[in-house]
Amino acid sequence: MYKLFFNLVFKRMDPEQAHYLAFRWIRLAARIPVLRTFVAAVLAPRHKELRTEALGLRMHGPFGLAAGFDKNAVAIDGMSMLGFDHIEIGTVTGEPQPGNPKKRLFRLVPDRALINRMGFNNEGSAAVAERLAARKAVFRTTVGVNIGKTKVVPEAEAAADYVKSTERLAEHADYLVVNVSSPNTPGLRNLQATESLRPLLTAVREAADRSVQGRRVPLLVKIAPDLADADIDAVADLAVELGLDGIIATNTTIARDGLGLKSSADLVKETGGLSGAPLKERSLEVLGRLYARVGDRLVLIGVGGIENAEDAWQRILAGATLVQGYSAFIYEGPFWGRAIHKGLAARLATSPYATLAEAVGAETRKKAAA
């Protein structure tokens, strides 16, 4: 049903306009008590066997919404209603910014992929913090806050910009993510180099600890799939050294070659980050490498190219405690979360593992022992 609607309506619309239209419908449904209860009962049934503990938090399951969909924390209950076990909002920057000029979002339908060069369009950390502070939660869900650098802030002053957002947002976050891996903010990916990343993460950790009394806000870093293997290892080692809580692997890619893209050359050559199915192989590879490096010392979140329950299961076996999706939601529609949960429960039931926690990293450990 949704695929027919997508082909007849959304596919004919500008991708960004279609996004905002769907977003409005989700938010509207979540405001109507009887409707949201019915939708959640259908689309977000709970599977006890999928209950997950990560980052000191208890979640209904391991499957969450990746950052980028709800940039301003306006649809947390709406997305929870659709079956996401955690919602990562943002990316939020220190100051409000409009993002890059339109057109900036492109669908590669034959590849089940997206290219975006949105440029961290958001209302800024002060406005988002105010909204989170005033929020009256309808559904119990975990809320992660993803922060990035304001475009006009020089690279040399990036730490102060991240600290500003941290001071405003940390108390409202179940966990905090430092995004240094979007390709759409000039100079941002340079911050992934360990000599830049070390002082940045240290400053954010200290700011979070100053800003929040009575609990420690988990801190993660999100990395790009385009990092060389040696750099992935260096980031992993740094995360362990600094006492970070986890790593998110991976963000979008700037690569185009070797991905077997079927879309038109005009679309493929659009600048920006590519997400969706073509990212699957590299994202899984990065995740496995990270787990082989850090084991259970960090929580790993697998994202990038997850389309179905099998993809999510493979990420768990590779080392992910949590998994996230975004791009496939555009193509699969509102029943996507339900299908992921049902498929994960079925795979766990037929596996040799009694719990999801036992399955985390099992395939990577097996490869290491071989």
N, C-alpha and C positions, 0 to 999 in steps of 0.2 A: 504493500500500500504506500509506504513512504517513498520507495524507489520510484513509483509512478508519479507521485507528487513532486519529487525532486526533479524528474525529467521534464515534467510539464510546467513547473513553476520556478523553482530555485535555479535550475540550470539555465533558464532564460534571463535571469536577473544578474545584475552586477553582484559579484560575490560578497562585497562588503555590505551592500544594501540587504541582501538575503540574510546575512548574519544578523544584522540589527533587527530585521523583521522577525526572525525566529526567536531572537533574544527577547523581544517585547512579548511574544506569545507565551514564552516560558515564564517570564516575570508575572504576567497577568494571571496565568493559571495558578501560580504559587500564592497569589493574594486572595484566592477564593477558597475558603476553608473546606467545603464539601468536595470541590473539584480536586484540590491538591491532595486530599486524603485518598480519594479514589485513584488518582494517577499514581501516587506513591505505592498504593497496594498492588497495582498492576505492574508498574515498571521497576519497582525497587523492593521486591520480596527478599526477605533476609534468609541467608543460609548460615546456620550456626557453625557449620564446619569451616566456614571461610573467615570467621572472626580473627582479627589480626591485631597483634601488639607490636608497635614500632615507635621509636623515638619517645618512649615512655607514655604513649597514647594508645587507647583502645579504639579500634575501628570495626565497623560492621564487616568489612572485607578489605582486600588489598587494592581495589581498583579506584583510581581517582581521576579527576579532571586536571589536565596540565594547565600551566599558566598560559595566558594569552587569550582565553575565551572570555573570562570575566575580569577585565582589567581594573574595574573600579569597585568591586565588591558589591554589585547591585543585584546579583542573582544567585546568592549562595544557597538559599532554600530551594529555589527553582531547580538548580542543578542537582541538589541532593534528592529532590523529588523524582528525578529521572534515574536515580540509582547509583550516583557516584559516591563512593565511601569517604573520600576526602576531596576538598576543593582547594586548588591553589590559585589564589587571585593575583592579579598583576600581569605584567610587570609594572610596578609603581616606581616613579622617580621622585627625587627630592622636590622638584617644582613641576607644576602642571605644564603639559606640552601637547601640541596638536598632532605630533607625529609627522611623517613624511607626506609630501603631496600625493593626492590621489591621481591615478589609480594605483593601488598599492597591495592588492590582494588578488591572486589569480588561481583558478582551479585548473588542474591538469587531470581531467576526468578519466582519460584512458589509463592513467598511471595511479589513479586514486591518491592524488597528491595535491598539495597546495604550495604556492610560492607567496611569501609575504615580505613586504618591506614596510611594515606599519610604522616602525620607528618609535616604539614605546609611547603611543598615544594614550594619555591618561590624565586624570584630574589632579594628580600630585598627591604626595604623601599626607599633607595636612587634611585635605578633603576626604581621602579614603580612611584615614584614622578616625575622623569625626563620624563617618558613616558606620564603621565597625563598632565604635563605642556606643552608638545609639541603637545598634541592631538588637532586635528581640527574636531570637532563634525559634523557628517553628520545628525544624528537624535537628536532631543531634548529629552534628557532622564535624569532622576535623577541618580546620581552616589554616592553610599555609599561606604565607605572604611572601611574594617574590619581588625583590627590589633590584633596581638597576640605576645606571648613571643618567642624569639629565644631560641631554645632548649638548647644550651650550657650556657645560662645565668642562674645563680643560682636564685632560687625562691626569695631570699632576695634582689636581684638586679632587680627584674622584673619591678618595677615602672620606673626605669631609661630607661629600654629597650623600654617600651611602650611610654615614653615621647619622645625618639629619633624618633620613627616612627611618632608620632603625630606632632612633629615639622616639619618633612619633608612632611607629607601628608595632614595635616588639610586644608591648603589653597586650595587644589585641590578636597576636598570632599564636597558634598552636605550635607552629614551627616557622622558621625564617629561612629564606633562600637568597643567596647572593648570586645574581645573574651576571656573569661576565662573558657570556658566550653567544649573545645575539649578534648576528652579522649586520644589523641595521642601524647601529649607533657607531659613528666613526671612532675608532680607537678602542672600542670596548673589549674586543677579543685580545688586545695586547695585555689586558689585565690578567689573563690566564697564566702568563709567565710567572713562575714561582717568585721571582724577585719583586714583582708587583703585587702578586696575590697575597704573599705573607703579611705585609703591613696592612693591607686592606681587610683581610679576614680578622686579623688581630684587633683592628680598630672597631669593626662591627661587633665582634664578640664582647669587647669591653663595654661598648655602648649599650648592647642588649642587657648585660649584667647590671649596669647602672640604672637602666630604665625600668626594670621589672623586679619587683621585690617579692620574695616568697617562692619563686620557682625559677628554674633555668630554662630559657627558651631554646629548644634545639636549633642548631644552625647547620645549614647545608650549603654546598656550592653546586652550581649547575654548569656543566662543561659541554663543549662542542664535540661533534663526532669527527671534526676535521683535525683535531690534535694528533700529532705523531705519537706513536706508541710510547716513546721515551718520555714525552711530556705528560701523557696520561699517568704513567708510573710516578712521575715527579709530583703531580697534583695529588695522587693517592697518598704518597708518603707525607706530603705537607699536611694533608687533612688529618692524618693520624697523629702527626707531631703536634699540631695545634689543638688537638682534642675536639675537632669538629664532630658532628653527629652523623653526617652522611654526605653522599654525593648523588646528584641527579644526572643520569646519562641516558639520553643526550638531548641537546638543543637541535635546532635545524642545521642543515648543511648548505654550504655554498658550492659544493661539488655538483657537477652535472655529468661528467664523463664516467663511463663504466657503470651507470645505473640502469641502463637498458630502457631509457625513457621513450615512450611511444607518442607523446604529445607533439604538437607542431613545433617546428624549430623556433618560431616567433615567441611562443609561450615559454619554451625551455630556456631561452636566452634572457628572459626577464631577470633583473637583479633582485636579490633578496634570499631569504632562507627557504630551502625546500624541506617540506615535511611530508609525512605520509608513508605509504607502502615502500617507496624506493629506499627509504632510510633504514628499513628493517634489519638488513644484514649487518651493516656497520654498527648500528646502535647495539645490537646483540653482542657483537664482537667486543666493543668497548666495555660493555657491562661485564662480560666474562673475564676480561683482562683485569678490571678493577677488583672483582671478587677474588680472583687468584692472588691479587696483591694484598688485599686488606682483610679477606675472610669475614669473620663476624665482628670485627672491630668497628665497622661503620655500617649504617643502614644505607643500602643502595636502592635507588628508585629508578626503575627502567621505563623509559619513554622514547618514542620514535618508531613509527611504523607498526604499532600495535593495532591490528584490525579485528582480531577475533580472540576467542578463548585460548586457542592453541598458541597464538603469539604471546599472550599473557603468561601462559603456563611455561613456555620456553624461557621467558625472562626470569620467572621464579626459579626454575631449575638452574639458570645461569648465575643467579646470585641476588636477584631483586627481592626484597621484602615487600615492597610496594611497586605497583605499576601505574602508569598514567597514559591517558589518550586524549586526543583532540581532533586531529584531522579526519579520522575515520568516522567520528560522530557526524560530520557534515554529510558523509555518504551513506551512513547506516541509519541515522535518525534516532528517534526517542527510545526504541526498543533495544538499542545497542548495549546499554549497561546490563539490562536483564539477561541478554544472551551471553555476555561475558561471564556473569556470575553463574548462570546455569551450567555453562561449559566448564568453568573452573571446578565447580562442585563435582561434576561428572568425572573429570580427569583425576581429581584427588581420590575419589571413591575407588577408582580402578588402579591406582598407583600403589607402590609398596610403602607409601608414607602415611602415617596416622594423622598428621597435621600438615598444614601449609608450612609451618615453621621448619619441619623436618625436610621439606622439599627444597627450601631455599638453598641454592648453590650446589645441589646434589650432583648435577651433571658436570659442573666445573670441577668439583672434588674428584669425581670419577675419572675425568680426563687427566687430572694431575697425578693420580695414583697409577694410571696405566703405563 
